[in-house]
Amino acid sequence: MKNILLTGISKGLGLEITKTLLQSDYNIYGISRSISIELADLIAKYPNRIKHLKYDLSNVKDVKKTIFKKWLDGVVIYGYINNAAMAYDTLLTNMKLDKVTQMTMINQITPMLITKYVIRNMILNNTQGTIVHISSISVHTGYKGLAMYAATKGALEAFSKTTAREWGTKNIRSNCIVAGFMETDMTNVIDKSVKDRIYNRTSLKKPTNINSVAETTVFLMSQKAKSITGQNIHVDNGTI
């Protein structure tokens, strides 16, 4: 079975991606700060297919030592799904440096660093691997209070496209899923009236289906998508 490194595994989209990966021939190396009840149940059910590491992705300096030198030592990585994210929702004029710095580390800097070591692993093992970053529709259409969050996700999209160009000759692919607003813990903090306005901006007038995002992510992991790289795949109910 192929090994997938997945961040933000414990809940929401990460948990849904995990369930979808388990339906195919993948082993999952999942990272999150905690283990939810749902994830614990999956680990108990699939002890040989899910390995978990508790790690705070804002800790950039220990990524190499803790994740790659210790935990993933000797593991051949086929795919990396960068799903973990922090949403800092406030107007630009209210920005707090410590909060935006933490978000930038989690959403942008640490994923870049993990990608570095994932690609080194793929090159060492001659793996025709694939990388998927979970981006956001907020990059492509403005939402009040999400300027800084959108900036971190927009940086990922630029990073992914150039990564695809740099490493395509090694048959390493990199894509982004541009996800619309889903019903997750991250969006639960948003007032219902605000969410309704967001959903009404889409063609389908409802939240983006979380399973649809997960299924598209896993499709990009597969060889069925072997000619897709450097792309932003929108799964957003037709927002733009």
Steps between C-alpha positions, in 0.01 A plus 500: 500500500611856429576732791322836525607780734191696607487802730195609697375143516291508818178670386312675223640462151810315621287231663287472185812466283624228737177303460520537122865392488415190702263391223802473270843342537669762715671510837457831683757685706289768664605808695284708734526668838248262654303183432124534466264221605425430133868472414567277801226266378658485153845431644354217709326359193802536267805476731730389221391766253488820709800637685454820699737768624399774743675810376435875497573618145581850623824342629708545187842433646433136595332388176806324363607336826161394638302420186760379252806387699307317772141424400534446125850352505511226236146569375459539124255786442279484193275798573469807721166665569541839664163542668571657841419868528433777746232759424565844646178687429517874560518828312844599381497809722457271805790270410711369787858413407522189718180354352587570139854366555363177646256464211772562243718231658219242499345586162808591299850459644471152654326354189784636286754339731314167506479510120878543490561181696221308327656574160842396629342172615340451158824569315698266727250219444434578132131548582260643246322682778232761534428797723163664565455826690155592628441862406192717537252681279578810708816536289291560189206701630507742789343429839492760774743411778695238306768712332789354701372142480451533125854636467648185656294275272582707192868458579447122507343506155801686357735265683321190367504616140874568505568176687325315218719677244822431692445129561290382207807343340512266802131413443404676823166678474366790707145638499264707713141432591318833521230409748181695550348566841414172671321423825801430724627606843692779328183652352279430802628819663347705217152640565222315315379812321852561371533140385166519322620804306817310407304197381263718298799627301548150358322347202361217714395728791625265771818394685768317305470127565793386713503152345522653153816686605644183655421286194662754268808513721538122493442499123798736462705254706425223253654407167167587340622860537850431371482780240369762745762722660550867578123552516245658731198269506190685620254303714286792610138459383566745219602801705678674213 
